[in-house]
């Protein structure tokens, strides 16, 4: 398991030897407003070296579909580079699609992720993801679980959560705990589910290793940026900052916690 030490939010061109990350120009999530992110990017990101995967993996990424609701190409490249840098053994993803293929391609290319487990609420989307994985020849590196989303209470928070069958995630992870988590679901925009992704990360701690790295997409949207900030106020969750690629990747660290009831 990759050893990751927590850090306070900061804006800097960061090369963190503990995380084994490439130089990252992270914006401080506690001060950046989504409506002003271009200004913040110009102030903090100008001249920073790009976060890019290896040439071999980058070539594989070019086979992926892009556009519409899918993750942006820059986001795919950043996720692949992060996987290559920290070399996680188990990836847990909430939502599925092109990002699942990114993680599976990284695993196939020897990026360190032996397997990715994606949790998806839609049978149709899960089937599309499995078809994409088969087309790319990386189906052996991924599992896609279908889990309904329903209103649940988690501690003092109440909202919409993925509800996988008992033991399904543990079985898919092979008895291991995930050391990299990607939050890209459940769908919140236009669904009336409010801050559902806030609960997603809290629930994920039942399956994560101590000092696991997490990334959350869409953090340049006002609602998701507010969720990123709220996570930073939760015990056992530290926010590293905001990576201004695509729709914004929020990065942070999850510390060990007991399994959720």
NORVEN-V168578 format. One record per residue. SS is DSSP state (hx for helix, st for strand, lp for the rest). Layout:
BEGIN
[[SS] [SS]]
END
This chain:
BEGIN
[[lp] [lp] [lp] [lp] [lp] [lp] [lp] [lp] [lp] [lp] [lp] [st] [st] [st] [lp] [lp] [lp] [lp] [lp] [lp] [lp] [lp] [lp] [st] [st] [st] [st] [lp] [lp] [lp] [lp] [lp] [lp] [hx] [hx] [hx] [hx] [hx] [hx] [hx] [hx] [hx] [hx] [hx] [lp] [lp] [lp] [lp] [lp] [lp] [lp] [lp] [lp] [lp] [hx] [hx] [hx] [hx] [hx] [hx] [hx] [lp] [lp] [lp] [lp] [lp] [lp] [lp] [lp] [lp] [lp] [lp] [hx] [hx] [hx] [hx] [hx] [hx] [hx] [hx] [hx] [hx] [hx] [hx] [hx] [hx] [lp] [lp] [lp] [st] [st] [st] [st] [st] [lp] [lp] [lp] [hx] [hx] [hx] [hx] [hx] [hx] [hx] [hx] [hx] [hx] [hx] [lp] [lp] [lp] [lp] [lp] [lp] [st] [st] [st] [st] [st] [st] [lp] [lp] [hx] [hx] [hx] [hx] [hx] [hx] [hx] [hx] [hx] [hx] [hx] [hx] [hx] [hx] [lp] [lp] [hx] [hx] [hx] [st] [st] [st] [st] [st] [lp] [st] [st] [st] [st] [st] [st] [st] [lp] [lp] [st] [st] [st] [st] [st] [st] [st] [lp] [lp] [lp] [lp] [hx] [hx] [hx] [hx] [hx] [lp] [lp] [lp] [lp] [lp] [st] [st] [st] [st] [st] [st] [lp] [lp] [lp] [lp] [lp] [lp] [lp] [lp] [lp] [lp] [lp] [lp] [hx] [hx] [hx] [hx] [hx] [hx] [hx] [hx] [hx] [hx] [hx] [hx] [st] [st] [st] [st] [st] [st] [st] [st] [st] [lp] [lp] [lp] [lp] [lp] [hx] [hx] [hx] [hx] [hx] [hx] [hx] [hx] [hx] [hx] [lp] [lp] [lp] [lp] [lp] [st] [st] [st] [st] [st] [st] [st] [lp] [lp] [lp] [lp] [lp] [st] [st] [st] [st] [st] [st] [lp] [lp] [lp] [lp] [lp] [lp] [lp]]
END
